[in-house]
Amino acid sequence: MKTLTKFVLLPLLGLILMLLLAVWLCFEQQPRVLRGSELTPADIARARSMLRDADPRRAPPGTVRNFAASPRDLDVLLNDVSQRLLHGSARVDLATGVADVYASVHVPRSPLGSHWLNVQARLLQSDQGLPELDSLWLGRLPVPAWLAGIVLHQVARHYQVDEELRMGVAMVQRVALTDEGLVISYLWKPEFVDLVKTAVVPAELQARLKLYNDRLVQLVAPSAALPEGHDVMMAALLPALTDLARQRTVAFAQGADRPDPTAVSVFAAHENRAALITLALYTARQPLARIVPAARGWSQPSLRLVQLRGRDDHPLHFLVSAVLAAEGGGRLADAIGVYKEVGDTREGSGFSFDDLAADRAGTRIGQRAVHDALGFQARMAEALQESDFMPDIDGLPSFLTEADFRRQYGGVGEPGYNQVLADIEQRVARLPLLH
C-alpha cells in the first residue's frame, strides 16, 4: 500500500512543483518594454488613409487586395492597442522575413509577488498565409510553438470567435515582412461583411443595443412636444438612455443570483457603453445595421438633428470621443479629436477649440461611464442640464484657418495651443458629472 501511495503521490508532487516553477518563470519584477502612448494626429491621418486605400469595397469581389504599413505605423499601433486593452506596452522590430514582437503586461495580482508578464515572440514569413510562430517566451519560460497554437484555438473557441479566426486565416493570402514594413495580401468576399460585423459586436452587446434602440425610438418619436422635423436636445437623450442603464443595473443587482459588487459594476459598464454607442450612431445618422446586421429588422428612430450648446456638431464630437474612451482608448480619443480639428483647418471648416472642448468632455465622460459605472449612472440621474456634462465654451476661438491657427497658436503642442488647452481642461474638470 505504501509503495502504491508513493507511485501516486510522487508524480503528483512533481507535477505541482513543475507548475509552480513554470508560474515563477513567467512573471518578473520589472517590465522589459515600458513606453507611453506615441499616437499623434499624423498617425491617425495615416491610419485613415491606409484603411481607405485597403477598403475591399473599392475593388470587385474576389480581387486580391494589399494592406501596407510602415515599421513605425505598426509599432505605434501595436503599442497603443496594448495600452488600451492590456494596460501594458509593446514593440515590434521588422527585418526581412522576420518580425520580433515584445510586450510587457502589468498583472497587479500575479502569483509569487511579481507583477509583470513579459512576452517575446518571433514570427517568420511563410510562403503563403500568415507568418509562422518560430519562438515564444513568457518571461523566462520558453513555450513550444505547437502548444501556443493549441492555446490560441482554445481561447478563440472559449470566446466563440473560432469561426471568425478561421475566416481571417482563409482571407490572408500572404504576409510579406521586410525592414521597410509589412504588406498583407488578402482576398475579400462580400459574404465576409456580416461575419466581420458579428465578430466585432458580440451577441450580448447586440441584445443590449436593441433595448437602447427601442428606447431611443420612443424618445424621438413625433409628438405634440416634439413635432416631426424638430431638433432634439442631447440633454434630453443622454440622461434618458442612462436611466435605462441604471434601471437594468438595479434589476441585475437584485436578481435571484445576487451578484457580487464587482459583477454589478461590470454589468453597469456594459450597459453604459451600449447607451453611448446607440446615441453616437444616431447622432452621426448612421443606422445600427452598420455594425449589427440583425438591426435591419429593428424599429428605426425618427431622424433628427441633436443639439448641444446650440450646435449640431458638438454632440458628434462629444459622443464619438465618449465611445472611444469607453472602449478603452482615452488617449486615442484625444488624438482623434485633435486630428479632426487640424484636418478642418485644411478642409475649410477651420480649427475650433470649442469642438476640442466637446472632444475632451466626451473623453472624460466616457472614461467615467466604465471606470465608475455606478457613480456615472447616479450622477447622470441628476444631470438635467447640458452644463452638467458639457463645459461652457464662451471665449474659445473657433473656425480658424490653418494659417490663422499657426500664426496665433503655433500649432499643436506649442505654448499658445497648450495655454488654451489647459483652459479647456480646467473647464472640463469642473463639470458636475465628474464629481
Sequence and secondary structure as in RCSB ss.txt:
>XXXX:A:sequence
MKTLTKFVLLPLLGLILMLLLAVWLCFEQQPRVLRGSELTPADIARARSMLRDADPRRAPPGTVRNFAASPRDLD
VLLNDVSQRLLHGSARVDLATGVADVYASVHVPRSPLGSHWLNVQARLLQSDQGLPELDSLWLGRLPVPAWLAGI
VLHQVARHYQVDEELRMGVAMVQRVALTDEGLVISYLWKPEFVDLVKTAVVPAELQARLKLYNDRLVQLVAPSAA
LPEGHDVMMAALLPALTDLARQRTVAFAQGADRPDPTAVSVFAAHENRAALITLALYTARQPLARIVPAARGWSQ
PSLRLVQLRGRDDHPLHFLVSAVLAAEGGGRLADAIGVYKEVGDTREGSGFSFDDLAADRAGTRIGQRAVHDALG
FQARMAEALQESDFMPDIDGLPSFLTEADFRRQYGGVGEPGYNQVLADIEQRVARLPLLH
>XXXX:A:secstr
 HHHHHHHHHHHHHHHHHHHHHHHHHEESS S        HHHHHHHHHHHHHT GGGS TT EEEEEE HHHHH
HHHHHHIIIIISEEEEEEEETTEEEEEEEEE TT GGG  EEEEEEEEE  SSBS EEEEEEETTEEE HHHHHH
HHHHHHHHTT HHHHHHHHHHEEEEEEETTEEEEEEE  TTHHHHHHHHHS HHHHHHHHHHHHHHHHHTS  SS
S TT  EEHHHHHHHHHHHHHHHHHHHHTSTT   HHHHHHHHHHHHHHHHHHHHHHHTT  GGGT GGGGGS  
     EEBTTBSSHHHHHHHHHHHHHTT HHHHHHHHHHHHHHHHHHSS B HHHHHHHHHHHHHHHHHHHTHHH
HHHHHTT  SGGGTS   TT   SB HHHHHHHH STTSHHHHHHHHHHHHHHHT GGG 
